């Protein structure tokens, strides 16, 4: 019995032999080795058990001869003990291990964004046409004073106002969308190159994630946020100064309270140099920072990083957990210029499935309670709020901003733009799309210029859509939507959730 | 005044706390179930030399814009109208009934020294009906009492204003400034002017307003101007950024109870002018901010200044169609939204600066102004009483230049 597995393949791969040209491209394209060419017949013989439905072979088959379908195998029905749960039990009974998964929580929890509706103007206040009038998405991230002090200085025959208040350094972004941290090592260098080039062209920010910054990306430093996470991979003085801001990563929405594990197979020579660890060793990020065991410790690290960088803005990334409002307030009081909230649908290269699917809270609720808490304490201007973890469209961005976020960070959507099909097998390191892998034969599939163009297109399209939404709302600057719960209504949410969100039900006017 | 020990308010309430509910009378502090939308007409005139003009002038100007209102609200604010009590806070009160009056008088007597009080004089006018009880009180702040609370005098008065409006059902403060007053109600502006006998007052600044609420019954307190301390606002338009403006003000301790967007305009001016001590022309640049595309073309130091102003006051940006006229102790400011979605015309004749929704309303009271112009979007028209410093600005700029 030793070799027998009870888990049957999730998908079925079929080759239409009438169409197949026996070219072998499918076998070449699949990173997991689903397709093996039969030397005798010349046709590929698929091993469905390895298939993740990533469509790489389907996309590149010149004859459209490949069909990937759900395995229709019937299981005795049970609403309680689903086939997925049974398969998990079988796999754990076979291996004794923690189940891993990539990307974000895919369980059917309530998707609050899909129960929120935006407003529009009719008659009494005119809507604004973004094709004819300026529509401003520019956003500044960082610490702002509560008020501006002015002095007057001579100007020709008269005087003009001059800024007397000393401002902290702010990050200017041309659209309220930044890129979430995805480390070099978990994703390929070509992904990082695509992101950096796109961030520069869009006037927004990419985030290194915790794997350091490859030397090739130095020219993009005005658009790069460098991350300092618990593993401190690739962190040194030049690295900290190589970006426009530093982010301390405390937690991640996909795996709150959990460290990271990049398997040794992904640590090739270049990753090893960038991360400053030996080639082939596992890169283990501890669950906590071992120099942060309290909010005072966080404050010390924030100011150490500010000292090291000449007071560049410091962002602190936390996962949205039950007590997120109080934690965020503490983070702001500890000196963070940006609080980055990562909701429970946030993506990851690898996480224990049990953590990914069962820990944390939705980003929509986190935005609302954090924004309200900071307002109640009179410290909302002291830090910007970035919302991430489950932002799938421009509508989500607009709704997150209306709930109180200064900007949104996206990660999964960027990878989808690059070809990711959400197969959730990032942790295998054999991504056929060349995204979440370090194998040279796979990473070279992603041309950075092509990738950058796709990302620029995506974010540009979303920005146009956000401009349309603002125009319909009758405002011409994104700050007039930011935190304006009044422009949202809920549909089908329970009363308590509405109260936490601070949103009225649809059908109620002003 | 009737002393009713059963209803003690315990002195000045702390910010954020409410006076206990004093009854189940119709609330005067909530405008309506639905918000107020609408079109309106407005005007303002300021004599920069401080020469006083009859209120009849403002009434006549508004009458010419009769069709911009629908008879569901009209009002005026006059400055310099109480020369016999120039330093008293003139509380113009509206009461639903005697109980509200007694509760409020009990409260006012606790907070202030009332040197004079009287019903606001009115005359019967066809078309004006269901008026509330109208009373005014000339109040001083007792120095000792002020010291106990550790508040500035202005904050003390603001707290009283908010306490009454949010805490006493059936009572509404129409205005509580010095040497100024608001006269407003349900009716066409010319009827309201006649009703309040404005021809018997003289002031150096007047603003006027006629309302066209589209989906609510008229309500006396909801007419414009809307006031706080010496500030008065008349407003035509709708603030589409109301939601965030309201939350921004709430985090600064303002209680927004009226569900009308004019309230946020008034409080934003109070926050920026009084509490943040911004010069009025700078406050206007924060409320109707220049576009980034224009800021990008500025010289480095100007760019730095306007970038700071926009980033700090972004939540206070007034977005949506509006024209407002702000009356102040030492002048008058008219301001349009960033893309001029509501009409506003200005004119000057000698020392007098005029603004109105329509030029005809100016020519009605000043047939041949020396100059008339259409203020550009977001560019304030500022009339200053001679000698007025206007915040930190060391030098007055003529209304035409701003």
Interface residues (C-beta under 8 A of the other chain):
Chain A: X121 X124 X125 X126 X128 X133 X134 X136 X138 X140 X144 X145 X146 X147 X148 X150 X151 X152 X158 X159 X160 X161 X162 X163 X165 X167 X170 X375 X376 X378 X380 X381 X473 X474 X475 X476 X477 X479 X480 X481 X482 X483 X484 X485 X486 X487 X509 X510
Chain B: X33 X34 X35 X37 X38 X39 X214 X237 X238 X240 X241 X242 X243 X244 X246 X247 X248 X250 X251 X252 X259 X276 X278 X279 X282 X286 X289 X291 X292 X293 X301 X302 X304 X305 X307 X308 X309 X310 X311 X312 X313 X314 X315 X317 X319 X320 X321 X338 X339 X341 X392 X393 X394 X395 X397
